[in-house]
Amino acid sequence: MYLSAHGNDVAVMDNFAKRRWEVELNVEPLIPIHTLHDRVQVWKEVTGHAIELFVGDLRDYGAVRNAFESFRPQAVVHYGEQPSAPYSMIDHNRAVFTQVNNLTGTLNVLWVMRECASQSHLVKLGTMGEYGTPNIDIEEGFIEIEYKGRKDVLPYPKQPGSFYHLSKVHDSHNILFACRAWKLRSTDLNQGVVYGIETDETRLDERLTTSFHYDEVFGTALNRFCVQAVIGMPLTVYGRGGQTRGFLNIRDTLRCVELAILNPPQAGEFRVFNQFTETFNVLQLAEMVQQEGSKLGFDVQVQHLPNPRVEAEQHYYNPTHRKLIDLGLTPHLLSDVLLDSMLRAIRDYAPRVKKDIIMPRVRWDGRREEGEDRKLAWAAPRVSGD
Amino acid sequence: MYLSAHGNDVAVMDNFAKRRWEVELNVEPLIPIHTLHDRVQVWKEVTGHAIELFVGDLRDYGAVRNAFESFRPQAVVHYGEQPSAPYSMIDHNRAVFTQVNNLTGTLNVLWVMRECASQSHLVKLGTMGEYGTPNIDIEEGFIEIEYKGRKDVLPYPKQPGSFYHLSKVHDSHNILFACRAWKLRSTDLNQGVVYGIETDETRLDERLTTSFHYDEVFGTALNRFCVQAVIGMPLTVYGRGGQTRGFLNIRDTLRCVELAILNPPQAGEFRVFNQFTETFNVLQLAEMVQQEGSKLGFDVQVQHLPNPRVEAEQHYYNPTHRKLIDLGLTPHLLSDVLLDSMLRAIRDYAPRVKKDIIMPRVRWDGRREEGEDRKLAWAAPRVSGD
């Protein structure tokens, strides 16, 4: 919608897979989402702009190729992946699915570009989680290493923390190779944690609402904390809460994609932008939500849970994020006003909140609470003799 | 066979996939290979040692789990992947297949280990090709980086040169994560290019012969050069021939696996051994074969072909390979005697050589010679409207 509103001819391709994952886990976005067909229609009514819709699966090479040959894109924004770390850690099925789904889709796009769209620009959604938390500064994709008297600029070493994050690392390696071997051009957006509910486009009509998740699997930390504050559930900080990450407002994510498209790389170039605007640790976020929630009359407690993930809870973290700023990004920083508006928007939908999908059940170490294997819809499938 | 002969109880699992790839490409090993069932039987007759056979596919989680629960291995030697770089570059189908096949199998092994064999040791076949040819020294899996006044030991940056090599990089990242998250233990053997025809075990009975490939897809450089020398075809050096790689004798590969098994890592440890004994560039190998071939009366020419791959033809290359030596590896270095014996063995089977499967047809840049798309069994499948 943002790209369409800003003067581009846009087509979208979707296989509606996320709706099935939501059904599997019995979760749903806070605000009801209309079908994609209906949203395309509403967008046309409200703005006059047409968005072409391809219903298809990126794992289907023929579907990808037909879409490229029909629409002939100058740029391809690739958001079509399983996006949740906890989902990828539920069981072996979801781990394998996440990697096969994400890698196959990206490989098909690369091969189709090679065969019929070699001048197109692939804008790929990556994640800051690819880097992990090394004890040295994080650069944007590549690092100059001086070692035993010699130098080279090499891909930044990656230490991803889930099978989902691993899939993004695999994608990055595949795309880098395709750019080198086939002279394709690509921008990898290593995105931080996104927060926020609305954009200029979703505000045009309530039927244009985008997904806002607060559950343990698809929800992100700040969004989840805001929902917990509104419904009177303690904010669940995993472990000590010293985990520091890059964050950005949902509005900035759209501008970043636009900036990448407006400033394409050279043929053969694979470039990486670290796409976040501020860093916070989890406990800081909880305390900010606690403070703003109190102003609105909510009684907000903070609870430290045993960390379901395997991650450092106190660590050095100093990632660079210059390239998008240099291209003209003006960040919407996290503010009291933004938190206040998020909390008010969530309050309108508070009766829809499903409380039992917020607490973490997916554990990285694979252990389950007594009886959970039988209770959980997503428990590991049984093997005969198991 | 080597592990069985050295006092271990051994089981093997196979899905016979390579035989189908050979049929696809109309290639075959130089010396006829008996069925695995027959070889297990012959091994029992000749040595008295039983090897248990599981027929199954690593992509089948249930099959992997059943094999683990039945055999309960102390160590798992994972050779079960699509092993050819050119195969992975033929077309999008083979690229996707290679990565999905290789990743799924390894992920299934890791999940099964987590669920029912967490003390077992995964010995995984990787490749020196994961590193590419950086302008700094190559370490064994990890490198201490000093950067802007801070230090960390991080995974060595990888620059793989084909979708096959990429699949091995992806595996390495997945296994490292599984060791860290689940306290599994694994050794990644980053193996160089293997040469040689026979081992102590294959010499016991001709029905125990192992695969010796000389074709463009499954053959390796030195083996292919020896076959070309014997049949009077010029040795085909790709490009200038300055491509330097690590090499090792097939006998040493077996000892390396044994050394890894005899010296297992700690729980949670992911270690990497660079498994090669010498480095040569391609032109050096050709000249050595030319020299030894001449002694046997073969007229050996060297021909430089346009390089079908995307790779540096002159580059710095200084990879470490200390860890296996420290554990007791005594290398069988490449010698005149070894080359002489290889050439003589090949001469016995010269009438079986298929000359039309040696020249490179798979090109990394995707271009095809006029008419090849129609001629080649492995040409890219057509999409309607293409």
Interface residues (C-beta under 8 A of the other chain):
Chain A: Y61 G62 R65 N66 E69 D91 H92 N93 A95 V96 Q99 V100 L103 T104 L107 N108 W111 V112 R114 E115 P134 N135 I136 D137 I143 I145 E146 Y147 K148 R150 K151 D152 L154 P155 Y156 P157 K158 Q159 P160 G161 S162 F163 L166 V169 H170 H173 N174 F177 R180 A181 W182 V310 Y316 W364 D365 G366 A380 V383 S384 G385 D386
Chain B: Y61 G62 R65 N66 E69 D91 H92 N93 A95 V96 Q99 V100 L103 T104 L107 N108 W111 V112 R114 E115 P134 N135 I136 D137 I143 I145 E146 Y147 K148 R150 K151 D152 L154 P155 Y156 P157 K158 Q159 P160 G161 S162 F163 L166 V169 H170 H173 N174 F177 R180 A181 W182 V310 Y316 W364 D365 G366 A380 V383 S384 G385 D386
